[in-house]
């Protein structure tokens, strides 16, 4: 496991690693208000659905600290305003809204005569609980998912679903880390265009963990499967609908199709906080669109003619019928997902 901490609370600020600079530079940012946290989430300085949720929780705490409210009413007003603001940072990762809802629910516990300092402590405690619960959840995901990789010689992953995306060892990478404790295999990591989270982050994490890794271009995944180099694909998710359709970083959906063609099991690893039972299918998942510059430039250098029109969705949706299993903290869910997802929530 890598030794850096993705995000931590200092007592008066949030300290997080700027993932836009990795792997070339390891720099920590000290976030002191919700505006800076909004920018960090929007610009992918902190990313990954679970980590975004943790960051948002601390963002609400920072807004309240900065407001210096004198009354419980003023504190609630500042917290709710911040929660609504942070919710506008990114639209797809449901953990963001799940965490903000948890922070909002704490406000209902505040009696009008509760000392403001006690209320602030309760808000911070809730944000810390979100972080600690995610750490424990990641470990459980790893334990439940590791048997799926038994006997494999190669596994393929996309984007970054590791420690940098969570408060623990990750989701998809937690499974890989746990399986690697008792077996040796090669991980093929998609570079993940356009922002190269696989190249910059996943390969960096896996190298630190001492796991044999091969970085490939996204469009090489089909050949890797055709040649029988991998016996499983495992990815994370940013939102999963009630029927099991899973939104993840752009490029995941075609990967699920190719895996199905070559009969390679395609797994998704995600905590229950990433599920959105209110959405019947992936067709209802809001898909974030990013700025044109992320497509028209590469490594800071323009690679397209000036003014080239761009379509830049940040996510796509893998159909549930192509997913062999969804690894959660309560176990591996199998089709029919509408039923297994409901059962998983009852177990939680």
Protein Blocks (a to p, Z undefined) as FASTA:
>chain_A
ZZbdfbdcehjaccdddfklpckbccddddfbfklmmmmmmnomagcjklmmmmmmmmmm
mmmmmnopabfklmmmmmmmmmmmmmmmpmklmmlmmmmmmmmmmmmmpcfklcfklmmm
mmmmmmmmmmmmmmmmmmmmmmmmmmmmgoiabdcdehjadfklmcbnbjklmmmmmmmm
mcccdddddekiaklmmmmmmmmmmmmnopacddddfklmmmmmmnopagbdcdddfbdc
fkopacddehjlmmmmmmmmnopacdddddfklpcfkbmblklpccddddfklmmpgehi
afbdehiacdddfbdcddfklpgbdcdfkbccdddfklmmmmmmmmZZ
